[in-house]
Amino acid sequence: MVDKSVEKSLKEKQSTMLPTRLLTALNPTTKRLEKIRVLLDAGAGLPFVNEKLTQKLHLPILDEVKLYPNTFGSHEIQEHVARQVALDA
């Protein structure tokens, strides 16, 4: 038997709030400060930067890594190529 609150949440679409922060980054090409939004994930083993931001800030690519994420509730595993970039603190 399924708990009523669990059953209700399974039937309804629920939104998830993700912790993000607005930061300022220096674009090394233009030497201008730009606002960027980052996702704070304390459980992540690696930091990730999306490809659009990598291109916008002209971040040098150091390596490519194949990832096989398995999301909760899914039986499908897809290959994803992630690029490791150089970041200066």
C-alpha positions as CSV (number, residue, x, y, z in Angstrom):
1,M,0.0,0.0,0.0
2,V,1.3,3.5,-1.0
3,D,1.2,6.3,1.5
4,K,-1.4,8.9,0.5
5,S,1.1,11.8,0.4
6,V,3.5,9.8,-1.8
7,E,0.6,8.8,-4.1
8,K,-0.5,12.5,-4.4
9,S,3.0,13.7,-5.2
10,L,3.4,11.0,-7.8
11,K,0.2,12.2,-9.5
12,E,0.9,15.9,-9.4
13,K,3.7,17.7,-11.3
14,Q,5.9,19.2,-8.7
15,S,8.7,21.8,-9.3
16,T,12.1,21.5,-7.7
17,M,14.1,24.5,-6.5
18,L,17.8,24.2,-7.2
19,P,20.3,26.3,-5.3
20,T,22.0,28.8,-7.6
21,R,24.1,31.9,-7.2
22,L,24.8,34.8,-9.4
23,L,28.6,35.4,-9.7
24,T,30.9,37.7,-11.6
25,A,33.5,36.2,-13.9
26,L,36.3,37.9,-15.8
27,N,36.1,37.2,-19.5
28,P,39.8,36.7,-20.4
29,T,39.4,37.8,-24.0
30,T,37.5,41.0,-23.5
31,K,38.9,41.7,-19.9
32,R,35.3,42.6,-18.9
33,L,33.4,41.3,-15.9
34,E,30.3,39.3,-16.7
35,K,27.5,38.0,-14.6
36,I,27.1,34.2,-14.6
37,R,24.6,31.9,-12.8
38,V,26.1,28.8,-11.1
39,L,24.4,25.7,-9.7
40,L,25.6,24.9,-6.2
41,D,25.9,21.1,-5.9
42,A,27.7,20.0,-2.7
43,G,27.4,16.4,-3.7
44,A,29.1,16.7,-7.1
45,G,32.4,15.0,-7.5
46,L,33.4,17.4,-10.3
47,P,32.5,21.0,-11.2
48,F,30.8,21.5,-14.6
49,V,30.6,24.5,-16.9
50,N,28.1,24.4,-19.8
51,E,29.4,24.6,-23.3
52,K,27.8,28.0,-24.0
53,L,29.6,29.6,-21.1
54,T,32.8,27.8,-22.0
55,Q,32.6,29.4,-25.5
56,K,31.5,32.8,-24.2
57,L,34.5,33.1,-21.8
58,H,36.9,31.3,-24.2
59,L,37.9,28.8,-21.6
60,P,40.7,26.5,-22.7
61,I,39.7,22.8,-22.9
62,L,42.1,20.6,-21.1
63,D,40.5,17.2,-21.6
64,E,37.3,15.4,-22.7
65,V,35.7,12.8,-20.4
66,K,32.9,10.3,-21.2
67,L,30.2,10.3,-18.6
68,Y,27.3,7.8,-18.3
69,P,24.8,9.5,-16.0
70,N,22.0,7.4,-14.6
71,T,19.1,9.6,-13.4
72,F,16.8,8.6,-10.6
73,G,13.8,6.5,-11.9
74,S,15.3,6.0,-15.4
75,H,16.6,2.7,-16.7
76,E,18.2,4.4,-19.7
77,I,21.9,5.3,-19.6
78,Q,23.2,7.8,-22.2
79,E,26.8,8.7,-23.0
80,H,27.7,12.3,-22.5
81,V,31.0,13.9,-23.4
82,A,32.1,16.6,-20.9
83,R,35.0,18.9,-21.5
84,Q,37.4,19.7,-18.7
85,V,38.3,23.4,-18.8
86,A,40.9,25.6,-17.0
87,L,39.4,27.9,-14.4
88,D,41.3,30.5,-12.5
89,A,40.1,31.3,-9.0
